[in-house]
Amino acid sequence: VWPHGDSLLRNGCHLWTLDDAVRGFLLATDFGSSVQRVSTGSTVLRRLLIGTLLLGALTVLVTIVAASVGPFSVPFTHTATTLLDLIGIGESTAKPTEQAIIQSIRLPRIFLAFIVGAALGISGGIMQGLFRNSMADPGIIGVSSGGATGAVIAIATGASTVSTFFLPLFAFIGSAVSMAVVFLIASVGGRFSMTTLLLGGIAVSSFLGAITTATIILTDDLNVQRQIIFWIAGGFDTARWESVQIVAPIIVVGALITIFAARDLNLLLIGEDEARALGVRVTLVRNTLLISASLITGAAVAYSGIIAFVGLVVPHVVRLIVGADHRVLLPLSALGGGLFLLVADTAARIVLSPAELRVGVLTALIGAPFFIYLLVHSRARLI
């Protein structure tokens, strides 16, 4: 992933030998895998292309399955022809009722689940890279807790009944306010500190969690309590095309910004001073990545509730497979996160059909044991 070939001269200043730089990068990005890869440009492109094609093909297959299964089943062939008809290829063989169910109910949910999963996946990759810790996740600086508090306030005060957009709006505002407070804490004294950012995020998350819990306890209306618990558990049962149209641009723009900064993130892993000497505007890049990751996480949480382990497990798995180069890791974490959450949402719809299991519950049930397995397996390889 070293972008400057064999020469480490920038602005006429000799810094390290190539071996020293590579060694420093490998130490900085050793998140549990005993072998890391040093990537050339052609290797990066090849791995990215192969990963994109594989995950893209799997996503198409899962989309067909997700649009077909449910309390009202649709034949796979009817679903496939309907999806092809929507992109201008052929004509649908599905009945009008089947087309209405696919287009108005299931496709918005599929798109929203994939977009939210992609947001959590790429945000998790960014946070793990910036904090140099595979245990970091998108909510580590309090964004998810802020979103939960905002949503709980909207439900408890009845604001969510005024308009369908008020609940996600309150959740997004809560995420943004939480992020701003944590950033202010990290900037006290005029010098930004990643350690203070992390500790401030933990403190703010605990404080907001207490507010959320107190609100639930002090609410006498059992229906309101049920709504709050359902929202916190995460899900896409209220997905509509309007939701996709609002959240998709925020997440796509934020994700593209972070992907374009992937090379600079690679250099930041060596050390801020070394990256600055190589021409990286450290403060700008770091703050851009943090703000972008926080905003797309806030947008995702606003429309899905709290969904655990996607941003933690997916980047970790992708890193073990393709290495720690963020030029490959971030795009594939987005695709992998979208695919993982789409599979989880489909399973949540059918496992207790006609009832529905909350997606956040299912991802935690799957993600926690799998992540423990990865940790044990990785540790065994290092011993």
N, C-alpha and C positions, 0 to 999 in steps of 0.2 A: 504493500500500500504506500510505499515511499514514493512521492510524486516527482522527485527531482533527479532521478537516475543515480549515477555514482558520485555526482558532484554535490556537495553540501555547502556550496558557496552561495550566499545570498547577500547582495549589497556589499560584495567585496570582503565579507567576513567569514573566515574559516571556523566551522563549528565543531563537528564531530567527524569521525570516519563513518563510512556506511555501516560497518559492522556494529559500531556503538549505537547508531541510530536505530537499526533494526532490533538490536537487543533491548533497547529502551522501549521500543514500541511493543515488542512481544511481552515484556514484563507488565506494561501498562494495560494490556488487553487480555491478560490471562484470566478469564472468567470461569475457570473450571475445566477447560479443555487443555490437555497436556501438549497438544500440537496445534500451533497456529501457522497460518499460511502467509507468506509475503507475496503480494499479488502484483503482477505487471498489468498494464492497461488491457492487453488482449485477454488475459486470464479473467480480469474483472468483468469484461464485456461478455465473455463466454459463460461464466457462471451466472451472471445476471440474466442472460437470455434463456439459458436452460431452466433456471428456477422460475422465471416468469411464465414460460410456456407450460411447464409442469403444473404450477399452481393455477394458472389460467384455465387449463383443461379440466382440472379437478373442480374448480369453481363452477364451470359451465355444467358439469355433470350433477353437482350438488344442487345447483339452481333448478334444474329440471326435476330432480327428486323433491326438493322443497316446495315447488309450485304444484306438485301432483298429490302429495300426501296431506292428510288432515281428516277432520270429521266427514268432509265430502271429498271423496277420492276422485281424481281425474286420471285417465289413462296416460301413460308416459308419452305415447305417440301424439295424443291430442295436445299435451303441454308443449312438446317440442315444436309442433307445427304452429301453435299459437305464438310462441316466442319468436320463431322465424318470421311469421307474418308481421310481427311488430317492428322488425328491422327491414321489412320490405322484400322478404324472400318467400315466395309461394303464398298459399292461402291456408288458413287454419281449418282443421277438420273437427275442431271442438264445437260442442253445442253452445248456443248463446249464454246459457247459465254458466257453463264451465269457463268460457272466456271472461265473463264478468267476475267470477271468483278469482281467476288468475290475475287479471289486470288490475282490479280495484282493491283486492284484499291481500293476496299473497305476494305479488311483486313489490309493492311498497315496503312490506315487511322484510323481504329478502334484501332489497337495496339498502334499507336502513341498517339491518344487521351487519351487512358486509362493510358499509361505510364506517359504522361505529367500531367494528372489529379492526379495520385498517387503522383508524385513528389511535386506538389503544395500543396496537402492535408497534406502530412507528414511534409513538410517544414513549413507550417502554424502552425501545432501542436507544432513543436519544438520552433518556434519563440514566440508563445503565452506562452509557458512554461518558456522559458528563461527570457522573459521580464515580466512575470506574468501579462499579459494584453491580454484580448481576442480581442482587436482591432489590435494586431500585425498581420502582414501577411508576406509571403516570401520575398516581395520586400522592407521591411521596412528599410533595411540597404543599399539600392541603387542598388541591383543586377539587378532588372528589368530595371531600368533607364539606367544602364550601357549597358545592352544588347540591348536596343532600340537605344542608341547612336551608338553603334558599327554597328548595322544593317543599320541604316540610312546612316552612312558613306560609307558602302559597296555599297548601292544602289546609292547614290548620285555620287560617284566616278566611278561607272561602274564596280567595282570589282566583283559584284554579277553576272555579265554576263560572266565573265571569266570561272567560274566553279560553279556548283550548290552547292558545299560545302563551297564556300567562304562566303556566307551570314550567315549561322549558325556559321561559324568559327569566323567571325568578331563580331557577337553578343556574342558568348561565351567569346572571349577575352575582350570585353567591360565589361561584367559582372565580370570577374575575376579581371580586373584592378580596377573597381569600388569598389569591395569587399576589395582589398588590400589597397586602399587609405583610406577607412573608418576604417579599422583595424589599420592602422598607426596613424590616428587621435585619435582613442580611446586609443592608447598606448603611447601617448605623456606624457613625464614625468616619464616613466618607470613603471607606474601602470595602468593596464587595467581597464577601467570603462565602464559598460554597459550603463550608462546614456549618456556618451560621444559618445559611439557607436551609440545609437539611434539618438542623435542630429546630429552627423556627417553624418549619413545615410540620414537624412532629408535634410541637407545642400547640400550634394553631389547629391542627387536626383534632387533637385531644379536646381542646376548648369547644370547637364546633360540634364534636361528637356529643359532648355533655349537653349542649343546647338542644340538639336533636332528640336525645333521650328524654330530657326534661319536658320537651314539647309533647312527646308521645304520652308520657306518664300523666301530664296535667290536662290532657284532652279527654273530656268526658264522653264525647261522641264515638261510639265503637266503630261506626262506619268510617269516620275520619282516620281513626287509628289503623283500620284495615287498609285504607288507601295509602297511608304513609308507609306501612310495612311492605305493601306490594311494590311501591315505587322504589324503595331502598333495595329490595331484592333484585331489581333489574328485569327488564322485559321489553318486548316490542309489540305487545298486543294492541296498542293505540296507534301504530304506524299508519301514516297516510302519505299520499304523494306530496302534500304541502310540507310535511315534516322533512322529507327527502330534499325538496327544493330549497329549504332554508339551511339545513345543516351541511349538505354536500359541498356547496361552494366554500364554506369556512374551512372544512376539513381538507379539501383538495388543495386549496391555496396554501394552507399551513404546511401540508405534507410536502408540496413541491419546494417550498422555501427551505425546509429542513434537508431535503435530498440534495439540493444545490450546495448546501453547506457541509455535505458529508466529508469531502476531502479535508476541509479545515478541521472538522471534528477528529479525523484521524491524527492530525498533527497535534491537536490539543492533548491527546492521550500521552504523548511523549513528555509533555510538561509545558506550562504556560510560557515560561521564559524562552524555551527553545522554539516554541511555535511563534512567539512574537519576533524572535530573531530571524525566522524564516519568512517573515512578511505577513503573518496572520494577524488581523486586527482582533485580538483575543476578546476584549470586552464586548465588541460589537457582535462577534460570532456567538459567544457564549450567551449573551442576553437574547439574541435573536432566536437561538435554539430553545432556550428556556421558555420564552414568551410564546413562541409558536407551538411548542409541545403542550404548554399549559392551556392555551386557547382552544386547540383542537380537542384536548381532553375534556375541557369544560363544555364544548359544544356537544361532544359525544354523550357525556353524563347527563346533559340537559334533556336529551331525548330517549335515553335508555335506562336511567337510574344507575345504581352502583353495580358494575359487573367486574368481578374479581378475577385475577390470575391471567387474563388475556395478555395484558401488557407486561406481565412478569415471565410467563412461561414461553410465549411465542418467540420473543427476541432471543431468549436463552437457547431454545432448540435450534433456531436458524443459525445462531452463532456457532453452535457445535457442528453444524453440517457444512456451512460455507465459509467459516472463519470470521474474524472480527473486523474486516474491512467494511466501513459504514457505507461505502458506495454501493455495495451489494446488500449489506445487512438491512439497511433502512427500507429500501423498496420491497425486499422479500418479506420483511417483518410486517409491512402493511398488507401485502397479499396474503401472507400466512395468517395474520390476525383476522382479516375479513373472512377467510375460508373457515377458520376455527370457530368463529362466532356464528357463522351461517349454519355449520353442522350442529353446533350446540342448540341454536334456536329451533332447528328442524326437529332435533331429538326431544326438546322440551315440549313441542307441540304434540308429539305422537306418543310419548312414553306413558302418559296417563290419559290419553284421549278417551272421551271428549273433553276432559278437564285438561288444564295446562300447568306444567311445572315452570316456575320462574327461571329465566335463563341464568341470572346471577347465582342461583342456588346450584344449578347444574354445572356451571363452569368451575365453581369452587369444589364441588364433589369430584369432578374429573381432574381439575388442575392441581389441587393440593397433593393427592397421592402420586401423580405423575411427576410433579416437581421434586418431591421427596426422593423418588426413584432416580431422577437425574442427578441430584446431589450425591446420593450414595454411590451411584455408578461412577460419577466423575471422581469422587474421592478415592474409590477403589483403584481407579486407573493411575492415580497419582502416587499411591503407596508402593 
